[in-house]
């Protein structure tokens, strides 16, 4: 068990009295991680609501990541002020992605702590990448919201560039809805446990056409999803053509967020239609039915996220149904050989 970061992976540490780095210490770190997340979200204007149980559940189902070797914690006089974690994944097209996620308390930003931690993360990811013999492209990857100015400054200074833009969109539940009948021959059925696998596989198939698609497996990914407090298949709108899933909207309510931000929001997410049933108005119908359901539940708004460059026309669809952009996020990437190429 690794309890200290490998010193060979750490760049020159800032000369700050009391600053130390260490590895993951187990479940005792979850409350400390949550405290950093809470401080960060307020400074960065990010709306999220998490608990220690949420962190524990997420870390029980990590993929391609061992927190004891793939995390770094920064402490000031023994108190956690930041941490990051790395993992890898492979896109359907063979591109290998080496991901970094991290948080740093706003009181300790712009002191080169974040730079040190990011460079350590990249060094660890290079170790992992060295085991992957693949002819495909390899990228470091980071996700950031446009309100995270400190983070954007850090990753851009290290050579990351935006690869894709995404919008968070909301809709007033009381605005008029367009007519959107279900295409002939299709029907919406209540979801039962027997439907979980065909729904999961249909969603996986439909999203295979999307940018950055990474294959998921029912055995590895569905159990962790079922443990999520927001998992509620009773809210899903799934259209069937006989015994085939044609399309779906996997609606949910994040009760923690609604309580924290004093709102009544339903999420119309996981919107997908399989190829044979596209361009029939199915996605529009399922979306309109989902919004209607949330209105009947007493919600005041719905929300979703979308790839701004989605080739299927998803953004146009959402705009036509009344959704409006409220926030923007970016996928940042940097070639794994960036540093080597830069210093030649």
N, C-alpha and C positions, 0 to 999 in steps of 0.2 A: 504494500500500500504506500503510495507516494504521499508524503505529508508536507514536503517542501518542493517548490518549483526547481527545475534543473537550472542551476546558475549559468550554465553554458548557453541557455536560451534567453536569458535576460540581457537586454541591452543595458548600457550604462544608466544606472538608476539615479533619479534626481537626488540631490544632496539635501534632503529634508529630514531634520531630526525627528526620530520616532517612526519613520516610514519603513515598513517591512513588507515582504511578500511571502505568501505560503500557498500550499495546495488546499484541496477540498478536505474538510474534516468530518464530513458525514451530515446526518440530519440536524446536528446542533447548529449548522450554518444556515438553515432555512430562515429562521427569524431574522438573522443578520442580513441575508440577501434581500428579504422583503423590505427591511428598513431602508436599504439603498434604493430599491425600486420605487418606494413611496416618495422619497426625497427627490429622485430624478424626475418622476412623472409630473410633479407639481412645477418644477423648474422648466421642464421641456414642453409643458402644455399638452401632455398625453393623457387621454382618458382611458383608464384601465382599472380594474378592481380585482385584486388577488388576495389569497390567504396563504398561510403556511401549508395548509392541506393541499391547495392547488399546486404549490411548488413540489411538495412531496409526491403527489400523483404524477406530475410531469416528469420528475426525475426517476420515477420507477419505470418509465417507459422510454428512456432515451434510446435513440438509434445511432449506431456508428459513433458513439461517444462514451468514454469512461470518465466520469467526473474526477476520479482520483488521479488521472494522468492528463486530463484535458481541460482543467480549470486553473485559474490563477486568482488569488485574493490579495488585495492591497489592504494593509492595516496601518492606522496611525495611532501609535501608543496603545496597541492591542485592540483597537476598535476597527471593525471592518468599514472601509470607506468606498470599496469598489470591488468588482469581480468581473471576470469574463469566462466564456466557455466556447470551445470549438467542436465541430463535428464535420463529417463529410457526407456527400450524397452524389449519386450519379443520375444525370438526366437521361431520358429515353434515347436521345441522339448521341449519347456517349460522352458528353461534356461532364467533367468532374468538377464539383463545386466544394470548396473548402470554406465553411461558414464560421463567422465570428459573431457573437452577441455579447454585449457587455454593458455595465452600468457603473457610473462613478458619481459619488455624492457631489452636488454642485459646489459645495464649499471647497472642494479640492481639485477643481478643474483648472486648466490652463497653467499647470505646474509641471508638465511633462510626465505626469503619472500615467495618463491615458495613452500617451505615445509609447512609453515603456511597456505597458500591458499589451497594446496592440502588436508591437514588434515581437513580444514573447509568443503571442498567439500565432503569428505567422510562422515563427520558427518551429513551433510545435506542429503546425499543419504541414510544413515542408517535410518533417520527419514522417508524418503519416503518408503524404503523397509519394514519398520515396518507395513505399511498398506497393504502389499502384502502377503496374506496367500497362499503360494504356496509350494508344496513339491519339486519343481524343484531346481536346483542349482542356486546360486546367486553369481555374480561376479562384482567387479569394473572393468571398462574397459577404456583403453587409447589407442590412436593411435599415433604412432611416426615414423618419418623418420630416417634413419640411420645417417643423417647429423646433427640431433638435439642432439648434445652431452650433452648439459646442461640438457635438458629434460630427456634424457635417464638416466643420472646419478641420477636425482631426483626420477623418478618413480622406478628405480631399488633399490634405497636406502629405498624405502617405501614398498618393498616386491612384486612389480609387476614383472611378468615373461613373456617372449614372448610365446604367444599361437599359433601364425600363422605368416607366412612371405608372403609378397606380393612384386612383381616386377613392376616397371614402365619400359616399353619397347618402343623403337622407331625403326623406319625403314626408311632408305633412299628411297625416292619415286622412284628413278631411277634404283634401283637394279632389276634384272629380276624377273618376277613373274612366278609361276608354272601354268600349265594348270589346270583349276578348273571349269569344266562345271557344270551348275545347274542340280541337279538330275532330271530324267524324271518325268513328271507330275506336276512339280512345276513351278510357275511363279512369277516374281517380279512385283508388281503393285505400282503406285504412291500412296502415303499416303494421304488420305483425313480425314477430321474431323470425319467422320462416322467410320473410322478405329481406332480411338484413344483408345476406350475402349477394343476392342478385342486384339489389340496389347499390351496394358498395361497388360491385364489379362494373355495373352500368355507368356509374359516376366516373370510375377510373378510366373506362374506355372513352367516355365523352371528353374528359379533360386531357386526354392524350394529345389532342390537337392544339393545346394551349402552350404558350411560350414558357419555357423552363420546366416542363412537366417532368416529375420524378415519380416513378412507379411506386405504388403503395400495395401492401398485401393485407388481405383480410385478417390473416392470423396474427400479424404483428401490429397492425394499426387499429383495427376495430375494437379490440378489448379496451385499449386506453381511452378511445372515444366514448365508449359506453360508461366509463367511470366519471366522465365529465358531468358536473351538476347541470349543465345546459343541454345535455343530451335528452331530447324529447321527440321521438318519432311521431307522436300523436299530432305534432304541428306540421309535419312534412306534407307536401303536396307531390304525390308520385303518380304519374300517368302511365297506364299500361295499355299495350296493344296485345290482347290475348295473354300469353304467358311471358311476354317480353316487356321489360321496362323501356319506355320511350323517352322519358325525361322527368325532371324533378326540381323541386326547390326544398332544400333541407333547412327549414325555418327553425329558429330558436329564440329564446329570451334569456338575456344575461341579467339575472335577478340582482346579482351583486352590483353591477354597473348601474342599473336602474335605481337601486336604493341609494348608492353613493352620490349619484348625480341628479337625484330627484327628478327622474323622467320616466316615461312609459314608452319604451322603444322595443320593437320586435325586429329581429334581423332576418332579412330575406336573402339567405346565403346558399352556397352550394347549388347554384343554378346551372343546370346542364341538360342538354338534349343530345341524344345519340344521332349519328349521321342520317339514318334512314328517315328520321322524323323532323329534320330541320327544315326551316323556311316554310313551315305550315302554320305559324302563329302559336306553337305550343308553349314556348318560353313565356310569351306575353300572357297567355291565358293562365298559366300556373302562377305567374307573378301577380297578376290582378287578383286571382283567387286568394293568394297568400295575404296580400294587403287587406282584402275584405275580411279575412279571418281575424287578422290582428285588430282591425277596427271593431269587430264584434266582441273581441276580448277586452276592449277598453284602452288599447294602446293609442298614443297620440302621434307617433311617427314610426316609420320603418327605415332601415339602413342596410347598406351593402357596400362591398368593395369591388372594384373592377380594374382590370388591366386597361389602361387608357389607350393601348394600341392593339387591343384584341381584334383579330381579323374576322371574327364571327359577327361583328356588329353589335356586341353586347352593350357598349357605351351608348350607341344610338338608341337601342331598345330602352335602356333605363331612363334616358333623357325624355323619350317619348311617353313614358309612363309617369313622368313627373319628378324623377329624382334629380337632385342638384348636388354639385360638388361642394363639399365643405372642408375637406382636407386632402393633402397630397402626400404620398410617400414614394420613395425611390428605392430601386434595387441598384446597389453599387457593386461593381466588379473590378478586379485588377488581375491581369495575367500572373500566374504563379512565378514566371520568370522575370517579372518586372524589375526587381532590384538588380538581378544579374545583368539584364540588358542595359539598365540605366548606368551601370558603373563600368561597362566595357570601354 
